[in-house]
Amino acid sequence: MFNVIEPQPLIEGFPLKITCLDHIQLKTFIVTEDGSIFDYTIEEEPFTITLSQVHKQVSKLISKFLILPKSRSLVFLLKDGGVSVCDYSADILSPIPLTGVKAASVISRSPFTSQNNTELLAVGVKRGISLFNLTISEVRESDRIPLPGTPTDILFIEEFKIIAATKLGVYLVDLVVKSAKLLYAVIEPNLLKRINKPSYFISYLQRNTIRIDKDSQIIKNDTFVYCTRETTFTQINVTTGSTRNIFMWSTPPTDIVIGEYYVIGLVDHLIEIRSLKTGVLLQKFVLESSSILNKGDLVYIGSFSNVWRLLPLDFDDQIDELMSANRFEDAEAFIHELEFASEEDKQSNIIKVKGIYAQHLFNVKHQYGSAIKVLESLNASPLDVLELYPEIMFEGGSENQSELLQTVSPITGDSNLSTSPTSSVIPNPSTENGTDPVEIKERLDGNHSNNVQPSKEKALAELSSYLSKERVKLTRYIRDLEATVVDSIGTPNRSSYEENVKNSLADCRNLKEVVETALLQVYLTTGSTLLGSLLRVENSCNYERTVELLMRFNKYEELIDFYRTKGHHQKALTFIRLKCLENKYEKIVEYIQRLDFNENVTTILEFAKYTLEENSQLGLKIFTENPYEVSLENRRRIAKFLTGISEIFGLQYLEFLVITGNETDVEINTQLCLRYLDMAKTNRKSDLHVQKFSEFINKSNYYDAETVLPCMPINDFLMEKTHVLSLLKRHEDSLIIFLEQLHDFNLAEQYCMKHYRQNDSLSNSLYTTLFRLYKDSNVMDNERMVRFLNDFAFRIDDGRLPLEYLAADYQLGELRNFLFLNSKLMLIYKNHHLISENLVKVSMMKARNTKLSEQKPSITISDDSMCQVCFKRLSSTIFTLYEGKVTHTYCASKQLHIIK
């Protein structure tokens, strides 16, 4: 139950028995058992109640009376059924009976303003209502409206409309047309025999509600009448005629009054206050011997010797009072009973209660998970949850953290996307009932311990679980927002929509930064093993705050991971070089090997230099054990960099690229070739260096021979030089080396066999060139010359050249094989030419015949030409060629139709 009403004593210990009372505005009249009337005046500030006048023994028959202030009248309902009126401003009250009124059961005044300061009085009489107009000078009966029964209660709901209750039911009386309409009837007529007191007590409330009728017309200001019959409390909608039984009183009340959201009933000398909406008992209290319930601006309660007035408590004060007593469920239930100007106002109050309830659960009961779930039920922002952990939010007084929170503007759920972050909904954390908020972790003083007390550990565990879930939600929400920008292409008002989405994205990213930074601090405080997994993946942790915390907690490995994730590799490697005392260079190599060389080559080369100076083999691993593909430009740059440090480093890297990596770049291969050449020249006696150079020259085809050849000695490395010359197609120079410097005919002939290409103009004359060199140098005897000609006659492209060089004493028989092969070769060349020429001619003839066959034939038509189908003259008709015959077009189409 709630305290919605506060009774205020007005008169206590009155010496006479009070029988009835009435009040209007600040004027109150009390009637005692002996018929005396006491006139009181109330002042509010400061509160005083003053007895203004006493009228002794006016009438002993008064059972009820009313004050009519405009006419300065007191209207008395007498116990004998009569009604009297008197002027209460007179020194002596002299009641005057209303003529024609007998067996009156109830009296009621109209609260509505009329002309000429006339007040309307309704008197319930037998089977009807008598209406009287009262002025200062006169009382005049204006009308009489019949009813099916005698009224037990009367209420004015409009200037010319009355609600009247009888034992048969509740009626709406129209004073203009003088008719009564039944609104609510007795269900069990036989029950009337057992009723010895008025059957109904009624009261009404008019609300500015909005309703739409069947014709889509908006109707406002529904009027609700509430009535009590026995223990049943019923709501009647006067506008629509609908009824609803709301609740049952514990015992039948003797009177009721309707408040804004509650009904007050006088039940067995108790005051019961129930909800108009649900009938829930809101408040119940005892006012000793209370028997009188007076309706007016305020509700007055009277007993035999006391008078109270009921002061409604302010809604906010009532809610605050319930919360101060830790009755949060009652506070929420009370809010549901209230009527608010809008649903937003109602929800705002519910959120306020639940927010403070969450703080109570957290700070007082230490039910951390329950507190967070309460906030989650409100779709609260993570900022609200973090408010429960003030030191997670602002520990250490970080200005950066405060600035970060200021950038997070509230985000409403006004989006088509689901799981939208919401604005802050609860007040700032504060102490409650003398209990401080939970301390999150030890104050950091330079030496940090990850040991936390069990209650703190549980609180942080709940926060960790919550922040992890919110992190996932925010990630998905941001991804969905980014997708909406793409989906909005081509839609109207796209620019304004994108602007709204961008603002939401900025807010969400800032909120995610707060969430992940707080999660980081929780992991640090609890020593969670999840810290590394948070920092090793893409995250939104605030940069300055994260670095500060990791340094403070001596989490150097995690700091390095954080630098890597953020792409701050220069800072990470500098930190490793300056801060790490053990295995620093191994860590540098390990770090660099996880980087993309192409994007970070400058940083890699800078820190590789330090490693190479300390440990060359370890430093070279940076380049030789790199899992990423390095671009050609960077491979050249690395080779140049390593050569600049040490020619050995450069050579090892070049060998790694060419031999292990099968490098095909000409520049890199040329560098390696020149390095081998320099080493071979410097260490000519070393078989290893010469062998490396020789093998590279003979096996590789990717170096630049034009560059390598000038660097080779004139009279050294002759075999290697012939291979270089062969790449340049300088075969004659190679053959000269074999003949003049190496004096080895076999090598020369082997060279020709290796490089001879019949279809290559630069290589198909090798044997002719070798023969010419033989003759010019006079290094070959005739016998060897004849053998050469006979063996290689088919590869000498110019058969006349050997005949010109041959001596006159050569016998033709000795050259028989050469001449035979040479003449046969010439004949083959000649026949090949003729065959090719004839093939071309045949192709041309076939093309011409094909063209002629595809051309349309010419047809001559004379006057005697006949159709070959119908055998009629073609004359000037349309004709065509059908199956090689000239026919009418019609005849040809007819034949085709028959065939089909």
ChimeraX attribute file (.defattr): number of C-alpha atoms within 10 A of each C-alpha:
attribute: neighborCount
match mode: 1-to-1
recipient: residues
	/A:1	16
	/A:2	18
	/A:3	18
	/A:4	21
	/A:5	19
	/A:6	13
	/A:7	16
	/A:8	13
	/A:9	13
	/A:10	15
	/A:11	13
	/A:12	12
	/A:13	11
	/A:14	13
	/A:15	10
	/A:16	14
	/A:17	15
	/A:18	23
	/A:19	20
	/A:20	24
	/A:21	25
	/A:22	23
	/A:23	22
	/A:24	15
	/A:25	11
	/A:26	12
	/A:27	17
	/A:28	20
	/A:29	23
	/A:30	20
	/A:31	27
	/A:32	24
	/A:33	18
	/A:34	17
	/A:35	19
	/A:36	18
	/A:37	23
	/A:38	17
	/A:39	17
	/A:40	17
	/A:41	16
	/A:42	17
	/A:43	11
	/A:44	8
	/A:45	6
	/A:46	7
	/A:47	7
	/A:48	10
	/A:49	16
	/A:50	12
	/A:51	12
	/A:52	13
	/A:53	15
	/A:54	16
	/A:55	18
	/A:56	15
	/A:57	14
	/A:58	17
	/A:59	21
	/A:60	14
	/A:61	16
	/A:62	25
	/A:63	19
	/A:64	18
	/A:65	23
	/A:66	21
	/A:67	22
	/A:68	24
	/A:69	17
	/A:70	14
	/A:71	21
	/A:72	17
	/A:73	22
	/A:74	21
	/A:75	26
	/A:76	24
	/A:77	23
	/A:78	21
	/A:79	15
	/A:80	13
	/A:81	17
	/A:82	20
	/A:83	27
	/A:84	19
	/A:85	20
	/A:86	20
	/A:87	21
	/A:88	23
	/A:89	12
	/A:90	11
	/A:91	10
	/A:92	13
	/A:93	19
	/A:94	15
	/A:95	18
	/A:96	14
	/A:97	16
	/A:98	17
	/A:99	12
	/A:100	9
	/A:101	17
	/A:102	15
	/A:103	15
	/A:104	23
	/A:105	23
	/A:106	22
	/A:107	25
	/A:108	20
	/A:109	19
	/A:110	19
	/A:111	16
	/A:112	12
	/A:113	12
	/A:114	12
	/A:115	6
	/A:116	8
	/A:117	14
	/A:118	18
	/A:119	23
	/A:120	25
	/A:121	24
	/A:122	22
	/A:123	24
	/A:124	30
	/A:125	25
	/A:126	18
	/A:127	13
	/A:128	20
	/A:129	27
	/A:130	20
	/A:131	21
	/A:132	20
	/A:133	18
	/A:134	22
	/A:135	19
	/A:136	16
	/A:137	8
	/A:138	9
	/A:139	21
	/A:140	14
	/A:141	17
	/A:142	12
	/A:143	13
	/A:144	17
	/A:145	18
	/A:146	16
	/A:147	22
	/A:148	15
	/A:149	18
	/A:150	23
	/A:151	30
	/A:152	22
	/A:153	23
	/A:154	26
	/A:155	21
	/A:156	22
	/A:157	22
	/A:158	14
	/A:159	15
	/A:160	15
	/A:161	17
	/A:162	21
	/A:163	25
	/A:164	29
	/A:165	31
	/A:166	24
	/A:167	21
	/A:168	20
	/A:169	19
	/A:170	27
	/A:171	23
	/A:172	20
	/A:173	24
	/A:174	17
	/A:175	17
	/A:176	9
	/A:177	9
	/A:178	13
	/A:179	13
	/A:180	21
	/A:181	13
	/A:182	17
	/A:183	20
	/A:184	19
	/A:185	14
	/A:186	15
	/A:187	9
	/A:188	8
	/A:189	10
	/A:190	9
	/A:191	10
	/A:192	13
	/A:193	7
	/A:194	7
	/A:195	11
	/A:196	7
	/A:197	11
	/A:198	17
	/A:199	20
	/A:200	25
	/A:201	24
	/A:202	24
	/A:203	23
	/A:204	21
	/A:205	15
	/A:206	14
	/A:207	12
	/A:208	11
	/A:209	10
	/A:210	10
	/A:211	12
	/A:212	10
	/A:213	9
	/A:214	6
	/A:215	6
	/A:216	8
	/A:217	9
	/A:218	10
	/A:219	13
	/A:220	13
	/A:221	12
	/A:222	17
	/A:223	18
	/A:224	21
	/A:225	22
	/A:226	23
	/A:227	26
	/A:228	25
	/A:229	20
	/A:230	18
	/A:231	13
	/A:232	17
	/A:233	23
	/A:234	19
	/A:235	22
	/A:236	20
	/A:237	17
	/A:238	19
	/A:239	12
	/A:240	12
	/A:241	11
	/A:242	12
	/A:243	16
	/A:244	11
	/A:245	15
	/A:246	17
	/A:247	20
	/A:248	15
	/A:249	19
	/A:250	11
	/A:251	12
	/A:252	17
	/A:253	23
	/A:254	19
	/A:255	20
	/A:256	25
	/A:257	23
	/A:258	22
	/A:259	18
	/A:260	13
	/A:261	14
	/A:262	23
	/A:263	21
	/A:264	24
	/A:265	24
	/A:266	21
	/A:267	19
	/A:268	16
	/A:269	18
	/A:270	17
	/A:271	21
	/A:272	22
	/A:273	27
	/A:274	25
	/A:275	23
	/A:276	23
	/A:277	16
	/A:278	13
	/A:279	18
	/A:280	17
	/A:281	17
	/A:282	21
	/A:283	17
	/A:284	17
	/A:285	14
	/A:286	12
	/A:287	16
	/A:288	13
	/A:289	14
	/A:290	21
	/A:291	22
	/A:292	21
	/A:293	23
	/A:294	19
	/A:295	18
	/A:296	12
	/A:297	10
	/A:298	16
	/A:299	20
	/A:300	23
	/A:301	26
	/A:302	25
	/A:303	22
	/A:304	21
	/A:305	18
	/A:306	21
	/A:307	23
	/A:308	20
	/A:309	19
	/A:310	16
	/A:311	14
	/A:312	16
	/A:313	13
	/A:314	11
	/A:315	13
	/A:316	11
	/A:317	12
	/A:318	19
	/A:319	26
	/A:320	16
	/A:321	16
	/A:322	21
	/A:323	20
	/A:324	13
	/A:325	11
	/A:326	15
	/A:327	17
	/A:328	22
	/A:329	14
	/A:330	17
	/A:331	24
	/A:332	19
	/A:333	15
	/A:334	22
	/A:335	20
	/A:336	17
	/A:337	19
	/A:338	15
	/A:339	13
	/A:340	14
	/A:341	8
	/A:342	8
	/A:343	9
	/A:344	10
	/A:345	12
	/A:346	16
	/A:347	15
	/A:348	12
	/A:349	18
	/A:350	20
	/A:351	22
	/A:352	17
	/A:353	23
	/A:354	23
	/A:355	25
	/A:356	24
	/A:357	21
	/A:358	26
	/A:359	29
	/A:360	24
	/A:361	18
	/A:362	21
	/A:363	24
	/A:364	18
	/A:365	12
	/A:366	18
	/A:367	18
	/A:368	25
	/A:369	19
	/A:370	15
	/A:371	24
	/A:372	25
	/A:373	16
	/A:374	20
	/A:375	23
	/A:376	15
	/A:377	10
	/A:378	16
	/A:379	19
	/A:380	21
	/A:381	22
	/A:382	23
	/A:383	21
	/A:384	22
	/A:385	25
	/A:386	20
	/A:387	19
	/A:388	26
	/A:389	24
	/A:390	17
	/A:391	20
	/A:392	21
	/A:393	21
	/A:394	17
	/A:395	15
	/A:396	12
	/A:397	10
	/A:398	14
	/A:399	10
	/A:400	14
	/A:401	18
	/A:402	12
	/A:403	10
	/A:404	15
	/A:405	16
	/A:406	10
	/A:407	12
	/A:408	19
	/A:409	16
	/A:410	17
	/A:411	18
	/A:412	13
	/A:413	14
	/A:414	10
	/A:415	12
	/A:416	7
	/A:417	11
	/A:418	12
	/A:419	14
	/A:420	20
	/A:421	23
	/A:422	18
	/A:423	18
	/A:424	19
	/A:425	20
	/A:426	24
	/A:427	13
	/A:428	13
	/A:429	18
	/A:430	17
	/A:431	13
	/A:432	14
	/A:433	12
	/A:434	8
	/A:435	11
	/A:436	12
	/A:437	20
	/A:438	19
	/A:439	17
	/A:440	22
	/A:441	23
	/A:442	14
	/A:443	12
	/A:444	13
	/A:445	7
	/A:446	9
	/A:447	9
	/A:448	14
	/A:449	14
	/A:450	14
	/A:451	13
	/A:452	16
	/A:453	13
	/A:454	9
	/A:455	15
	/A:456	18
	/A:457	17
	/A:458	17
	/A:459	22
	/A:460	25
	/A:461	18
	/A:462	18
	/A:463	22
	/A:464	20
	/A:465	12
	/A:466	19
	/A:467	24
	/A:468	13
	/A:469	11
	/A:470	19
	/A:471	21
	/A:472	11
	/A:473	17
	/A:474	19
	/A:475	14
	/A:476	14
	/A:477	19
	/A:478	20
	/A:479	12
	/A:480	14
	/A:481	20
	/A:482	15
	/A:483	11
	/A:484	15
	/A:485	16
	/A:486	10
	/A:487	10
	/A:488	14
	/A:489	11
	/A:490	8
	/A:491	9
	/A:492	9
	/A:493	9
	/A:494	13
	/A:495	13
	/A:496	10
	/A:497	14
	/A:498	18
	/A:499	12
	/A:500	12
	/A:501	18
	/A:502	15
	/A:503	13
	/A:504	21
	/A:505	18
	/A:506	16
	/A:507	19
	/A:508	23
	/A:509	17
	/A:510	20
	/A:511	26
	/A:512	26
	/A:513	21
	/A:514	25
	/A:515	24
	/A:516	22
	/A:517	24
	/A:518	25
	/A:519	25
	/A:520	26
	/A:521	23
	/A:522	22
	/A:523	20
	/A:524	21
	/A:525	21
	/A:526	21
	/A:527	15
	/A:528	14
	/A:529	10
	/A:530	12
	/A:531	18
	/A:532	17
	/A:533	11
	/A:534	19
	/A:535	23
	/A:536	17
	/A:537	13
	/A:538	12
	/A:539	16
	/A:540	19
	/A:541	23
	/A:542	20
	/A:543	14
	/A:544	11
	/A:545	17
	/A:546	19
	/A:547	19
	/A:548	13
	/A:549	18
	/A:550	19
	/A:551	12
	/A:552	15
	/A:553	18
	/A:554	14
	/A:555	15
	/A:556	18
	/A:557	14
	/A:558	19
	/A:559	22
	/A:560	23
	/A:561	21
	/A:562	26
	/A:563	21
	/A:564	22
	/A:565	15
	/A:566	17
	/A:567	13
	/A:568	13
	/A:569	21
	/A:570	16
	/A:571	13
	/A:572	20
	/A:573	25
	/A:574	13
	/A:575	17
	/A:576	21
	/A:577	18
	/A:578	9
	/A:579	11
	/A:580	14
	/A:581	9
	/A:582	9
	/A:583	10
	/A:584	17
	/A:585	23
	/A:586	15
	/A:587	15
	/A:588	24
	/A:589	23
	/A:590	14
	/A:591	19
	/A:592	24
	/A:593	19
	/A:594	13
	/A:595	18
	/A:596	15
	/A:597	23
	/A:598	16
	/A:599	11
	/A:600	14
	/A:601	17
	/A:602	15
	/A:603	14
	/A:604	25
	/A:605	19
	/A:606	13
	/A:607	19
	/A:608	24
	/A:609	17
	/A:610	15
	/A:611	22
	/A:612	20
	/A:613	12
	/A:614	12
	/A:615	13
	/A:616	15
	/A:617	13
	/A:618	18
	/A:619	22
	/A:620	21
	/A:621	17
	/A:622	23
	/A:623	25
	/A:624	17
	/A:625	11
	/A:626	18
	/A:627	13
	/A:628	13
	/A:629	10
	/A:630	17
	/A:631	11
	/A:632	13
	/A:633	9
	/A:634	15
	/A:635	21
	/A:636	16
	/A:637	15
	/A:638	21
	/A:639	21
	/A:640	19
	/A:641	17
	/A:642	23
	/A:643	17
	/A:644	12
	/A:645	13
	/A:646	14
	/A:647	15
	/A:648	13
	/A:649	21
	/A:650	22
	/A:651	18
	/A:652	17
	/A:653	24
	/A:654	28
	/A:655	18
	/A:656	16
	/A:657	21
	/A:658	17
	/A:659	12
	/A:660	11
	/A:661	11
	/A:662	11
	/A:663	16
	/A:664	14
	/A:665	16
	/A:666	14
	/A:667	14
	/A:668	22
	/A:669	24
	/A:670	20
	/A:671	21
	/A:672	23
	/A:673	26
	/A:674	18
	/A:675	18
	/A:676	21
	/A:677	25
	/A:678	17
	/A:679	17
	/A:680	21
	/A:681	18
	/A:682	12
	/A:683	13
	/A:684	14
	/A:685	10
	/A:686	12
	/A:687	11
	/A:688	13
	/A:689	19
	/A:690	21
	/A:691	13
	/A:692	15
	/A:693	23
	/A:694	20
	/A:695	12
	/A:696	19
	/A:697	22
	/A:698	14
	/A:699	9
	/A:700	13
	/A:701	14
	/A:702	17
	/A:703	23
	/A:704	19
	/A:705	20
	/A:706	13
	/A:707	14
	/A:708	17
	/A:709	17
	/A:710	10
	/A:711	11
	/A:712	18
	/A:713	12
	/A:714	10
	/A:715	9
	/A:716	11
	/A:717	16
	/A:718	17
	/A:719	17
	/A:720	18
	/A:721	25
	/A:722	23
	/A:723	20
	/A:724	24
	/A:725	19
	/A:726	19
	/A:727	16
	/A:728	13
	/A:729	14
	/A:730	15
	/A:731	25
	/A:732	17
	/A:733	14
	/A:734	21
	/A:735	27
	/A:736	18
	/A:737	19
	/A:738	21
	/A:739	21
	/A:740	13
	/A:741	11
	/A:742	14
	/A:743	14
	/A:744	13
	/A:745	17
	/A:746	11
	/A:747	15
	/A:748	21
	/A:749	17
	/A:750	11
	/A:751	20
	/A:752	22
	/A:753	14
	/A:754	9
	/A:755	17
	/A:756	18
	/A:757	15
	/A:758	13
	/A:759	8
	/A:760	10
	/A:761	9
	/A:762	14
	/A:763	18
	/A:764	18
	/A:765	21
	/A:766	26
	/A:767	25
	/A:768	20
	/A:769	17
	/A:770	21
	/A:771	20
	/A:772	15
	/A:773	18
	/A:774	17
	/A:775	16
	/A:776	11
	/A:777	12
	/A:778	10
	/A:779	14
	/A:780	15
	/A:781	10
	/A:782	14
	/A:783	9
	/A:784	10
	/A:785	17
	/A:786	17
	/A:787	15
	/A:788	15
	/A:789	24
	/A:790	19
	/A:791	13
	/A:792	17
	/A:793	24
	/A:794	20
	/A:795	22
	/A:796	22
	/A:797	18
	/A:798	15
	/A:799	20
	/A:800	10
	/A:801	13
	/A:802	18
	/A:803	13
	/A:804	9
	/A:805	12
	/A:806	14
	/A:807	10
	/A:808	8
	/A:809	6
	/A:810	12
	/A:811	10
	/A:812	10
	/A:813	9
	/A:814	13
	/A:815	17
	/A:816	14
	/A:817	18
	/A:818	24
	/A:819	19
	/A:820	14
	/A:821	20
	/A:822	23
	/A:823	15
	/A:824	13
	/A:825	18
	/A:826	16
	/A:827	12
	/A:828	12
	/A:829	11
	/A:830	11
	/A:831	12
	/A:832	11
	/A:833	11
	/A:834	12
	/A:835	11
	/A:836	10
	/A:837	11
	/A:838	11
	/A:839	11
	/A:840	11
	/A:841	12
	/A:842	11
	/A:843	10
	/A:844	12
	/A:845	12
	/A:846	11
	/A:847	11
	/A:848	11
	/A:849	10
	/A:850	11
	/A:851	10
	/A:852	11
	/A:853	9
	/A:854	8
	/A:855	8
	/A:856	7
	/A:857	9
	/A:858	6
	/A:859	9
	/A:860	6
	/A:861	13
	/A:862	11
	/A:863	9
	/A:864	9
	/A:865	15
	/A:866	17
	/A:867	19
	/A:868	16
	/A:869	15
	/A:870	12
	/A:871	11
	/A:872	13
	/A:873	16
	/A:874	20
	/A:875	15
	/A:876	9
	/A:877	10
	/A:878	10
	/A:879	17
	/A:880	17
	/A:881	13
	/A:882	17
	/A:883	8
	/A:884	8
	/A:885	12
	/A:886	20
	/A:887	26
	/A:888	25
	/A:889	16
	/A:890	13
	/A:891	17
	/A:892	21
	/A:893	14
	/A:894	13
	/A:895	13
	/A:896	11
	/A:897	9
	/A:898	7
	/A:899	7
	/A:900	6
